Amino acid sequence: MRIKKGLTVLKSRIIPVIEKAQTVPEVFVDKIVKFSILSFFVLLIGCYAGLHIKSVRFFGWSVVISAYCAIKAFRLLWYAEKGEYDMLEGTVTEIKGKHSPGRCCMVRLQLDDGADTWFLIDKKQRIQMGRKYRLYFSRKQGILSGIKSLDVFLNVGSFYGFEEIK
């Protein structure tokens, strides 16, 4: 009797969470999975090595680093479920600074309503001209100073990722 009641309560709480998680964009799911796997392996290998070499500090730092990665994964899940992100959708019409020295390049995105917007993006991101993308940004972006290298340095975590729209 108690087991059936417990299962129904558990189902009533878990099913809405699973339904909400299915609406999370693929960009967030990818990052959440990567942070979760990293957290698990840091905890597993770090704790094993810490116990093997009998180092409490190594063990403790492994737990701390693993907890940081897990918290980051849960925070991303929280933002994705609550919609705490900005999304831009459009076609890349121009990329400036792709081959110049530095860490970032400027990308011009033509939105569906015809408006153009420029943004800074890391050169490691493989965005191509003429293709349509959906980009995800943090809403909690710092104030921009106007100095390109400083703005990129201060807003490292503001770009979550992108997905190509077919």
HUPE-V309455 format. One line per field, one symbol per residue. ss: DSSP state (2 for helix, 1 for strand, 0 for the rest). psi: psi as a letter, one per 40 degrees, with the letter a starting at -180 (. if undefined). burial: 1 if it has 16 or more other C-alpha atoms within 10 Angstrom, else 0. Layout:
ss=???
psi=???
burial=???
//
This chain:
ss=0222222222222222222220000222222222222222222222222222000222222222222222222222222222001111111111110000000111111110000111111100000000011111110000000002222222022211111100
psi=dddddddddddddddddddddeehidddddddddddddddddddddddddddefhddddddddddddddddddddddddddeffiihhhahheihhedeiiieiihhhhhideeiiiiihiiedhghiieihihihiidgiihheehdddddddfdeehdaiihh.
burial=0000000000000000000000010011101100111111011001100100000001101110111011011001100110001001111100100100000111111110000000011100001000011111110000000000000100100111110000
//
